[in-house]
Amino acid sequence: MYPLRAFGAMIADSARVNAYAQALATAVRPGDVVADIGCGAGMFSLLACRAGARRVFAIEADECIQAARDLAAANGLTNVIEFFQSDSLRTELPERVNLIVSDIRGVLPLIRDLVPALEDARQRFLMPGGIMIPQCDVLKAALVEAQELYSELTTPWGKQLAGLDLSSPLSQILNQLHSADFRREQLLTAPLDWGVLDYTVGAPTRVAAELHFDVIRAGTIHGICLWFEAKLFGNIGYSSQPGSQSVHGQMFLPWLRPVGVEQGTKIHVGLHSDLIARNYMWRWKAKTHGTSGHPAIDFAQSTFQGATFSRQNLRRRELNHIPTLSEVGHAELWILERMKGDATLQSLAQSAFERFPGLFTTWDAAFNLVAELSARLSR
């Protein structure tokens, strides 16, 4: 659940909010029907109403939708905005819309099921010739000098504590993605485009590029900085580039070690991002031929190498694994089979408490499980 403070930070991002407000004011025509995917606290739904929308369908799975309902009431728009508390992939709208607006990105648009969700919304919700906001996101990359962040990530694992070796997690840390807020002067190369997500025709869930960077000044490269430029409608957009103070920030892909470079050094970088189930796996590589003062590098990294897997959980995901329910699984199945519309949560919790005494030491524990299942799976 997102705290309201997070939505406050989004509202305070004036470049982003002003760009969306301008895009909606330009694109929405009087009488239009709008779908707001992942409406959050409802800011874009309110802006769509102000731009002249006849009807707005605000879709949000998180409990923060209540704040959106409150804001709609406070602005006299309860009869204009219809709220759907559900995942957009499982939502059915009463009619097709003229425009879809969304900002369900994280630091980058390549997060969880954003791309499939927007493509699903385009196909199921949007009228032919309708408008998508954003229209596309352009992915950007540059090599970055990040001594402070790199030290923050690596130093604790390079130390010894009471004679103990703490270095083994270091490789995992350097094969993970890290959010950052860089300054523009930290970039050691000009930015290059490495992907385009065009939501108007269906964005890809796999993005890959081979990039060739020229170092613009001497320094030390600590990794790769990623961000995006949003094209909302026409020429209206904004960027999360270093120095923009965007609420999105940037993504940092660290290298296995810092690398000193001189102006003019040429560096080949490969970037790959693949959606697997509901998560992205990232791979990045970097290669130089080296100079008299700096040895060549050849890094190959991935978030797979940075993941933590227990053998037990991996075994449970094998194709030939034959699963059997745990005691908790049996309890959840038993509870769900009794959610037939004729029993209260109180009675279900009491029955579960009595049937599974080894699992529930208190009635409250049984009720918490019943209530959680009801909130997640019941109508």
TASULMO-V441250 format. One record per residue. N is the residue number from 1. RES is the residue in one small letter. SS is DSSP state (2 for helix, 1 for strand, 0 for the rest). PHI is phi as a letter, one per 30 degrees, with the letter a starting at -180 (999 if undefined). BURIAL is I if it has 24 or more other C-alpha atoms within 12 Angstrom, else O. Layout:
n->[N N]
res->[RES RES]
ss->[SS SS]
phi->[PHI PHI]
burial->[BURIAL BURIAL]
//
This chain:
n->[1 2 3 4 5 6 7 8 9 10 11 12 13 14 15 16 17 18 19 20 21 22 23 24 25 26 27 28 29 30 31 32 33 34 35 36 37 38 39 40 41 42 43 44 45 46 47 48 49 50 51 52 53 54 55 56 57 58 59 60 61 62 63 64 65 66 67 68 69 70 71 72 73 74 75 76 77 78 79 80 81 82 83 84 85 86 87 88 89 90 91 92 93 94 95 96 97 98 99 100 101 102 103 104 105 106 107 108 109 110 111 112 113 114 115 116 117 118 119 120 121 122 123 124 125 126 127 128 129 130 131 132 133 134 135 136 137 138 139 140 141 142 143 144 145 146 147 148 149 150 151 152 153 154 155 156 157 158 159 160 161 162 163 164 165 166 167 168 169 170 171 172 173 174 175 176 177 178 179 180 181 182 183 184 185 186 187 188 189 190 191 192 193 194 195 196 197 198 199 200 201 202 203 204 205 206 207 208 209 210 211 212 213 214 215 216 217 218 219 220 221 222 223 224 225 226 227 228 229 230 231 232 233 234 235 236 237 238 239 240 241 242 243 244 245 246 247 248 249 250 251 252 253 254 255 256 257 258 259 260 261 262 263 264 265 266 267 268 269 270 271 272 273 274 275 276 277 278 279 280 281 282 283 284 285 286 287 288 289 290 291 292 293 294 295 296 297 298 299 300 301 302 303 304 305 306 307 308 309 310 311 312 313 314 315 316 317 318 319 320 321 322 323 324 325 326 327 328 329 330 331 332 333 334 335 336 337 338 339 340 341 342 343 344 345 346 347 348 349 350 351 352 353 354 355 356 357 358 359 360 361 362 363 364 365 366 367 368 369 370 371 372 373 374 375 376 377 378 379]
res->[m y p l r a f g a m i a d s a r v n a y a q a l a t a v r p g d v v a d i g c g a g m f s l l a c r a g a r r v f a i e a d e c i q a a r d l a a a n g l t n v i e f f q s d s l r t e l p e r v n l i v s d i r g v l p l i r d l v p a l e d a r q r f l m p g g i m i p q c d v l k a a l v e a q e l y s e l t t p w g k q l a g l d l s s p l s q i l n q l h s a d f r r e q l l t a p l d w g v l d y t v g a p t r v a a e l h f d v i r a g t i h g i c l w f e a k l f g n i g y s s q p g s q s v h g q m f l p w l r p v g v e q g t k i h v g l h s d l i a r n y m w r w k a k t h g t s g h p a i d f a q s t f q g a t f s r q n l r r r e l n h i p t l s e v g h a e l w i l e r m k g d a t l q s l a q s a f e r f p g l f t t w d a a f n l v a e l s a r l s r]
ss->[0 0 0 2 2 2 2 2 2 2 2 2 0 2 2 2 2 2 2 2 2 2 2 2 2 2 2 0 0 0 0 0 1 1 1 1 1 0 0 0 0 0 2 2 2 2 2 2 2 2 0 0 0 0 1 1 1 1 1 0 0 0 0 0 2 2 2 2 2 2 2 2 2 2 0 0 0 0 0 0 1 1 1 1 0 0 0 2 2 2 0 0 0 0 0 0 1 1 1 1 1 1 0 0 0 0 0 0 0 0 0 0 0 2 2 2 2 2 2 2 2 2 2 2 2 1 1 1 1 1 1 1 1 0 0 1 1 1 1 1 1 1 1 1 0 0 2 2 2 2 2 2 2 2 2 2 2 2 0 1 1 0 0 1 1 0 0 0 0 2 2 2 2 0 0 0 1 1 1 1 0 0 0 2 2 2 1 0 1 0 0 1 1 1 1 1 1 1 0 0 0 0 0 0 0 1 1 1 1 1 1 1 1 1 1 0 0 0 1 1 1 1 1 1 1 1 1 1 1 1 1 1 1 0 0 1 1 1 1 0 0 0 0 0 0 0 0 0 0 1 1 1 1 1 1 1 1 1 1 1 1 0 0 0 0 1 1 1 1 1 1 1 1 1 1 1 0 0 1 1 1 1 1 1 1 1 1 1 0 0 0 0 0 0 0 0 1 1 1 1 1 1 2 2 2 2 0 0 0 0 2 2 2 2 2 2 0 0 0 0 0 0 0 0 0 0 2 2 2 2 2 2 2 2 2 2 2 0 0 0 0 0 0 0 2 2 2 2 2 2 2 2 2 2 2 0 0 0 0 0 0 0 2 2 2 2 2 2 2 2 2 2 2 2 2 2 2 0 0]
phi->[999 d d d e d d d d d d d d d d d d d d d d d d d d d d d c e j d c b c c d i d h d j e d d d d d d d d j d d b b c c c a d d d d e d d d d d d d d d c i c e d c c c c b d a d d d c c c c d a d c d b c b a b c d c d b d d b h c e d d d d d d d d d c c d d e i d c c b d d a b c d b b a d b c b e d d d d d d c e e c c c c c h i c d c d d d d d d e d c b d b d a b d c d d d d c b d d b d b a b c c d d b j d d c b b b a c c b c c d c a d l b d c l c c b a b c c c d a i c d a a b c d e j d h d d d i b c c c d c d a d b d b c e j d c b c b c b b b b d b h c b c c c b b b b b b d i b d c b d d b a c b b a d d d c d c b d d d d d d d c d d c d c d b d d d d d d d d d d d d d c d c i b b d d d d d d d d d d d d b d d c c d b d e d d d d d d d d d d d d b c c]
burial->[O O O O O O I O O I I O O O I I I O I I I I I I I I I I I O O I I I I I I I I I I I I I I I I I I I I I I I I I I I I I I I I I I I I I I O I I O O O O I O O I I I I I I I I I I O I O I O O I I I I I I I I I I I I I I I I I I I I I I I I I I I I I I I O O O I I I I I I I I I I I I I I I I I I O I I O O I I O O O O O O O O O O O O O O O I I I I I I I I I I I I I O O O I I I I I I I I I I I I I I I O I I I I I I I O O I I I I I I O O I I I I I I I I I I I I I I I O O I I I I I I I O O I I I I I I I I I I I I I I I I I I O O I I I I I I I I I I I O O O O I I I I I I I I I O O O O O O O O I O I I I I I I O I O O O O O O O O O O O O O O O O O O O O O O O O I I O I I I O O I O O O O O I O O I I I O I I O O I O O O I O O I O O I I O I I I O I I O O O O O]
//
